[in-house]
C-alpha cells in the first residue's frame, strides 16, 4: 500500500475561510481536507488561537493548489481601465 503525503498549502484564521478555500480547490478538481484542533468541534477558538485551520492536499497537487488559492495580481494598466 502506498503512503499518501499531505502538504499544508494555506492556513486560515476561521473555518468559513478554510471552507471557501476547500471549495475553490474542489472546483479546480483538487481533493483537499481541513485540519484543525478544535477539541472535536466543541472549542473552535482553539484553532484560531493556535495554528489555525490548515488546508491540506496531496503532495503532487500542492503547486497547483497554491496557484488556485493565490489571487492573481492585475497589472496597473488593467486596473486603471476600470476607473475613468
DSSP file (Angstrom, degrees, kcal/mol; ACC not computed):
  #  RESIDUE AA STRUCTURE BP1 BP2  ACC     N-H-->O    O-->H-N    N-H-->O    O-->H-N    TCO  KAPPA ALPHA  PHI   PSI    X-CA   Y-CA   Z-CA
    1    1 A X              0   0    0      0, 0.0     2,-0.4     0, 0.0     0, 0.0   0.000 360.0 360.0 360.0 136.5    0.0    0.0    0.0
    2    2 A X        -     0   0    0      1,-0.0     2,-0.3     0, 0.0     0, 0.0  -0.692 360.0-130.1 -89.5 132.3    1.3    3.4   -1.0
    3    3 A X        -     0   0    0     -2,-0.4     2,-0.6     1,-0.0    -1,-0.0  -0.611  17.5-140.7 -78.5 138.9    1.5    6.2    1.7
    4    4 A X        -     0   0    0     -2,-0.3     2,-0.5    54,-0.0    -1,-0.0  -0.890  10.0-147.1-102.4 125.3    0.0    9.5    0.7
    5    5 A X        -     0   0    0     -2,-0.6    54,-2.4     2,-0.0     2,-0.4  -0.813  11.7-155.4 -94.7 126.0    1.9   12.6    1.8
    6    6 A X  E     -A   58   0A   0     -2,-0.5     2,-0.4    52,-0.2    52,-0.2  -0.810   4.9-159.4-102.6 143.1   -0.2   15.6    2.6
    7    7 A X  E     -A   57   0A   0     50,-3.0    50,-2.1    -2,-0.4     2,-0.6  -0.951  20.3-124.7-122.2 136.7    1.1   19.2    2.4
    8    8 A X  E     +A   56   0A   0     -2,-0.4    48,-0.2    48,-0.2     3,-0.1  -0.726  30.6 174.9 -78.1 120.3   -0.3   22.3    4.1
    9    9 A X  E     +     0   0A   0     46,-2.7     2,-0.3    -2,-0.6    -1,-0.2   0.658  63.5   0.3-101.3 -19.8   -1.0   24.8    1.2
   10   10 A X  E     -A   55   0A   0     45,-1.0    45,-2.8     2,-0.0     2,-0.4  -0.966  57.4-146.6-165.1 150.2   -2.6   27.5    3.3
   11   11 A X  E     -A   54   0A   0     -2,-0.3     2,-0.3    43,-0.2    43,-0.2  -0.979  17.5-167.3-124.2 138.0   -3.7   28.4    6.8
   12   12 A X  E     -A   53   0A   0     41,-2.4    41,-3.0    -2,-0.4    -2,-0.0  -0.865  26.2-134.7-124.9 157.1   -6.7   30.4    7.7
   13   13 A X  S    S+     0   0    0     -2,-0.3     2,-0.3    39,-0.2    39,-0.1   0.536  87.6  37.6 -87.5  -8.3   -7.9   32.1   10.9
   14   14 A X  S  > S-     0   0    0     39,-0.1     4,-1.8     1,-0.1     5,-0.1  -0.983  75.7-122.4-143.8 155.0  -11.5   30.9   10.6
   15   15 A X  H  > S+     0   0    0     -2,-0.3     4,-2.8     1,-0.2     5,-0.2   0.902 110.5  56.2 -62.1 -43.8  -13.5   27.8    9.5
   16   16 A X  H  > S+     0   0    0      1,-0.2     4,-2.2     2,-0.2    -1,-0.2   0.904 107.4  49.3 -58.8 -39.8  -15.5   29.7    6.9
   17   17 A X  H  > S+     0   0    0      2,-0.2     4,-2.1     1,-0.2    -1,-0.2   0.930 112.9  47.1 -62.5 -44.2  -12.3   31.0    5.2
   18   18 A X  H  X S+     0   0    0     -4,-1.8     4,-2.5     1,-0.2    -2,-0.2   0.886 110.2  53.1 -65.1 -38.7  -10.9   27.4    5.1
   19   19 A X  H  X S+     0   0    0     -4,-2.8     4,-2.3     2,-0.2    -1,-0.2   0.894 108.1  50.5 -63.3 -39.8  -14.2   26.1    3.8
   20   20 A X  H  X S+     0   0    0     -4,-2.2     4,-2.2     2,-0.2    -2,-0.2   0.913 111.0  48.7 -63.3 -42.4  -14.1   28.6    0.9
   21   21 A X  H  X S+     0   0    0     -4,-2.1     4,-2.3     2,-0.2    -2,-0.2   0.918 110.3  51.0 -63.5 -43.3  -10.6   27.6    0.0
   22   22 A X  H  X S+     0   0    0     -4,-2.5     4,-2.4     1,-0.2    -1,-0.2   0.903 110.1  50.5 -60.8 -41.5  -11.6   23.9    0.1
   23   23 A X  H  X S+     0   0    0     -4,-2.3     4,-2.3     2,-0.2    -1,-0.2   0.893 108.6  51.4 -63.5 -40.6  -14.5   24.7   -2.2
   24   24 A X  H  X S+     0   0    0     -4,-2.2     4,-1.2     2,-0.2    -2,-0.2   0.899 111.1  48.4 -63.3 -40.5  -12.2   26.6   -4.6
   25   25 A X  H  <>S+     0   0    0     -4,-2.3     5,-2.9     2,-0.2     3,-0.3   0.917 110.5  50.2 -66.6 -42.4   -9.8   23.6   -4.7
   26   26 A X  H ><5S+     0   0    0     -4,-2.4     3,-1.5     1,-0.2    -2,-0.2   0.888 107.0  54.9 -62.7 -38.6  -12.7   21.1   -5.3
   27   27 A X  H 3<5S+     0   0    0     -4,-2.3    -1,-0.2     1,-0.3    -2,-0.2   0.817 107.6  50.9 -62.1 -29.8  -13.9   23.3   -8.2
   28   28 A X  T 3<5S-     0   0    0     -4,-1.2    -1,-0.3    -3,-0.3    -2,-0.2   0.397 124.6-106.1 -87.6   2.5  -10.4   23.0   -9.7
   29   29 A X  T < 5S+     0   0    0     -3,-1.5     2,-0.6     1,-0.2    -3,-0.2   0.692  77.8 132.5  83.7  19.0  -10.5   19.2   -9.3
   30   30 A X      < -     0   0    0     -5,-2.9    -1,-0.2    -6,-0.1     2,-0.2  -0.916  51.7-137.6-109.2 121.1   -8.1   19.1   -6.4
   31   31 A X        +     0   0    0     -2,-0.6    27,-0.5    -3,-0.1     2,-0.3  -0.557  35.5 164.2 -74.5 138.9   -9.1   16.9   -3.4
   32   32 A X  E     -B   57   0A   0     -2,-0.2     2,-0.3    25,-0.1    25,-0.2  -0.920  23.5-153.7-147.8 170.8   -8.4   18.6   -0.1
   33   33 A X  E     -B   56   0A   0     23,-1.9    23,-3.0    -2,-0.3     2,-0.5  -0.980  17.2-126.3-146.8 158.3   -9.1   18.5    3.6
   34   34 A X  E     -B   55   0A   0     -2,-0.3     2,-0.4    21,-0.2    21,-0.2  -0.912  21.8-167.7-108.9 132.6   -9.2   20.9    6.6
   35   35 A X  E     +B   54   0A   0     19,-2.9    19,-2.9    -2,-0.5     2,-0.3  -0.976  20.0 146.0-121.4 131.2   -7.2   20.1    9.7
   36   36 A X        -     0   0    0     -2,-0.4     2,-1.0    17,-0.2    17,-0.1  -0.976  48.1-120.9-159.4 148.7   -7.7   22.0   13.0
   37   37 A X        +     0   0    0     15,-0.3    15,-0.1    -2,-0.3    13,-0.1  -0.807  49.8 145.3 -93.6  98.9   -7.5   21.3   16.7
   38   38 A X      > -     0   0    0     -2,-1.0     5,-2.8     8,-0.2     4,-0.5   0.102  69.3-106.8-120.5  20.0  -11.0   22.3   17.8
   39   39 A X  T > 5S-     0   0    0      1,-0.2     3,-1.1     3,-0.2    -2,-0.1   0.931  86.4 -43.5  52.7  50.1  -11.5   19.7   20.6
   40   40 A X  T 3 5S-     0   0    0      1,-0.2    -1,-0.2     2,-0.1     4,-0.1   0.777 109.6 -57.0  69.5  27.2  -13.9   17.8   18.5
   41   41 A X  T 3 5S+     0   0    0     -3,-0.1     3,-0.4     2,-0.1    -1,-0.2   0.413 120.6 103.5  85.3  -1.6  -15.7   20.9   17.3
   42   42 A X  T < 5S+     0   0    0     -3,-1.1     2,-0.2    -4,-0.5    -3,-0.2   0.709  84.9  35.9 -85.3 -19.9  -16.5   22.0   20.9
   43   43 A X    > < +     0   0    0     -5,-2.8     3,-1.8     1,-0.1     4,-0.5  -0.614  60.5 167.2-135.4  73.1  -13.8   24.7   21.0
   44   44 A X  T >> S+     0   0    0     -3,-0.4     3,-1.2     1,-0.3     4,-1.0   0.818  74.9  68.3 -56.9 -31.8  -13.5   26.4   17.6
   45   45 A X  H 3> S+     0   0    0      1,-0.3     4,-1.6     2,-0.2    -1,-0.3   0.726  84.6  71.1 -64.1 -21.0  -11.4   29.2   19.3
   46   46 A X  H <> S+     0   0    0     -3,-1.8     4,-0.6     1,-0.2     6,-0.3   0.874  96.5  51.9 -62.4 -35.8   -8.6   26.7   19.9
   47   47 A X  H X4>S+     0   0    0     -3,-1.2     5,-3.0    -4,-0.5     3,-0.9   0.949 112.2  41.8 -68.0 -49.1   -7.8   26.6   16.2
   48   48 A X  H 3<5S+     0   0    0     -4,-1.0    -1,-0.2     1,-0.3    -2,-0.2   0.712 113.1  54.2 -76.5 -16.1   -7.5   30.3   15.6
   49   49 A X  H 3<5S+     0   0    0     -4,-1.6    -1,-0.3     3,-0.1    -2,-0.2   0.583 123.2  24.3 -86.3  -9.3   -5.6   30.8   18.8
   50   50 A X  T <<5S-     0   0    0     -3,-0.9    -3,-0.1    -4,-0.6    -2,-0.1   0.298 132.6 -25.2-117.3-116.2   -3.1   28.2   17.7
   51   51 A X  T   5S-     0   0    0      1,-0.2    -3,-0.2    -5,-0.2    -4,-0.1   0.479  84.1-137.7 -89.1  -3.0   -2.1   27.0   14.3
   52   52 A X      < -     0   0    0     -5,-3.0     2,-0.7    -6,-0.3   -15,-0.3  -0.275  43.8 -37.7  81.9-168.6   -5.4   27.9   12.6
   53   53 A X  E     -A   12   0A   0    -41,-3.0   -41,-2.4   -17,-0.1     2,-0.4  -0.871  64.1-154.4 -98.0 112.6   -7.4   25.9   10.1
   54   54 A X  E     -AB  11  35A   0    -19,-2.9   -19,-2.9    -2,-0.7     2,-0.6  -0.747   5.3-148.6 -95.9 132.2   -4.9   24.2    7.7
   55   55 A X  E     -AB  10  34A   0    -45,-2.8   -46,-2.7    -2,-0.4   -45,-1.0  -0.889  21.2-167.3 -99.3 122.0   -5.9   23.2    4.2
   56   56 A X  E     +AB   8  33A   0    -23,-3.0   -23,-1.9    -2,-0.6     2,-0.3  -0.862  11.9 172.7-114.6 144.6   -4.1   20.1    3.1
   57   57 A X  E     -AB   7  32A   0    -50,-2.1   -50,-3.0    -2,-0.4   -25,-0.1  -0.890  44.6 -76.0-136.6 168.6   -3.7   18.5   -0.3
   58   58 A X  E >>  -A    6   0A   0    -27,-0.5     3,-1.7    -2,-0.3     4,-0.6  -0.367  46.2-114.5 -63.8 147.9   -1.7   15.6   -1.8
   59   59 A X  G >4 S+     0   0    0    -54,-2.4     3,-1.1     1,-0.3     4,-0.4   0.865 116.0  54.6 -53.9 -40.5    2.0   16.5   -2.3
   60   60 A X  G 34 S+     0   0    0      1,-0.2    -1,-0.3   -55,-0.2     4,-0.2   0.674 110.2  47.4 -71.7 -14.9    1.6   16.2   -6.1
   61   61 A X  G <> S+     0   0    0     -3,-1.7     4,-2.6     1,-0.1    -1,-0.2   0.450  84.6  96.6 -99.0  -3.1   -1.2   18.7   -6.1
   62   62 A X  H <X S+     0   0    0     -3,-1.1     4,-2.4    -4,-0.6     5,-0.2   0.882  81.4  48.5 -60.7 -45.0    0.5   21.3   -3.9
   63   63 A X  H  > S+     0   0    0     -4,-0.4     4,-1.8     1,-0.2    -1,-0.2   0.939 115.9  42.9 -63.5 -47.4    1.8   23.6   -6.6
   64   64 A X  H  > S+     0   0    0     -4,-0.2     4,-2.2     1,-0.2    -1,-0.2   0.895 112.8  54.5 -65.5 -39.6   -1.4   23.8   -8.5
   65   65 A X  H  X S+     0   0    0     -4,-2.6     4,-2.2     1,-0.2    -2,-0.2   0.907 106.8  50.3 -61.9 -42.4   -3.4   24.2   -5.2
   66   66 A X  H  X S+     0   0    0     -4,-2.4     4,-1.3     1,-0.2    -1,-0.2   0.890 109.3  52.1 -63.0 -38.2   -1.2   27.2   -4.2
   67   67 A X  H  < S+     0   0    0     -4,-1.8    -2,-0.2     1,-0.2    -1,-0.2   0.900 109.8  49.1 -63.7 -40.0   -1.9   28.7   -7.6
   68   68 A X  H  < S+     0   0    0     -4,-2.2    -2,-0.2     1,-0.2    -1,-0.2   0.896 115.2  43.7 -64.6 -40.5   -5.6   28.3   -7.1
   69   69 A X  H  < S+     0   0    0     -4,-2.2     2,-0.6    -5,-0.2    -1,-0.2   0.601  97.3  84.3 -84.9 -11.6   -5.5   29.8   -3.7
   70   70 A X  S  < S-     0   0    0     -4,-1.3     2,-0.0    -3,-0.2    -1,-0.0  -0.825  82.6-127.1 -94.4 119.4   -3.2   32.7   -4.5
   71   71 A X        -     0   0    0     -2,-0.6     2,-0.2     1,-0.1    -2,-0.1  -0.364  26.4-114.2 -64.4 140.4   -5.1   35.7   -6.0
   72   72 A X        -     0   0    0      1,-0.1     2,-0.5    -2,-0.0    -1,-0.1  -0.490  24.8-127.8 -74.8 146.3   -3.8   36.9   -9.3
   73   73 A X        -     0   0    0     -2,-0.2     2,-0.2     0, 0.0    -1,-0.1  -0.839  18.8-140.8 -97.7 124.8   -2.3   40.3   -9.4
   74   74 A X        -     0   0    0     -2,-0.5     2,-0.1     1,-0.1     0, 0.0  -0.551  21.6-113.0 -80.7 148.4   -3.6   42.7  -12.1
   75   75 A X     >  -     0   0    0     -2,-0.2     4,-1.8     1,-0.1     5,-0.2  -0.401  28.3-110.3 -73.2 160.6   -1.2   45.0  -13.8
   76   76 A X  H  > S+     0   0    0      1,-0.2     4,-2.2     2,-0.2     5,-0.1   0.843 116.4  57.7 -60.6 -34.4   -1.6   48.7  -13.2
   77   77 A X  H  > S+     0   0    0      1,-0.2     4,-1.2     2,-0.2    -1,-0.2   0.923 107.8  44.1 -65.1 -44.9   -2.9   49.2  -16.8
   78   78 A X  H  > S+     0   0    0      1,-0.2     4,-0.6     2,-0.2    -1,-0.2   0.836 113.1  52.4 -71.9 -30.1   -5.8   46.8  -16.5
   79   79 A X  H >< S+     0   0    0     -4,-1.8     3,-0.8     1,-0.2     4,-0.5   0.886 108.0  51.3 -69.1 -38.4   -6.7   48.2  -13.1
   80   80 A X  H >< S+     0   0    0     -4,-2.2     3,-0.8     1,-0.2    -1,-0.2   0.778  97.7  68.0 -68.9 -25.7   -6.8   51.7  -14.5
   81   81 A X  H 3< S+     0   0    0     -4,-1.2    -1,-0.2     1,-0.2    -2,-0.2   0.786  95.5  56.0 -65.7 -25.9   -9.1   50.6  -17.3
   82   82 A X  T << S+     0   0    0     -3,-0.8     2,-0.5    -4,-0.6    -1,-0.2   0.731 106.3  54.3 -77.1 -21.8  -11.9   50.0  -14.8
   83   83 A X    <         0   0    0     -3,-0.8    -1,-0.1    -4,-0.5     0, 0.0  -0.954 360.0 360.0-119.9 119.7  -11.7   53.6  -13.5
   84   84 A X              0   0    0     -2,-0.5    -1,-0.1    -3,-0.0    -3,-0.1   0.502 360.0 360.0 -71.9 360.0  -12.0   56.6  -15.9
